């Protein structure tokens, strides 16, 4: 049984594919934050920050993405399967 390991460029390509998939998944969250946060209030000296649950939600989605795909029957994320 011959085992071939992917090089740097293939791994980078797989990571970029996974990143694009996750960015598409995060688009609704980003739109919600953009519409419900006053990013354009130049009079305020405070920098608007999203609530903590947004960071928790994003981290949970990323964790679930890798865990689900790596524990699946194919044991690879869509980026790894594409390359």
Buried (B, 14 or more C-beta within 10 A) or exposed (E): EEEEEEEEEEBEBBBEBBEEBBEEEBEEBEEEBEEEBEEEEEEEEEEEEBEEEBEEBBEEEBEEBEEEBEEEEEEBBBBBEEB
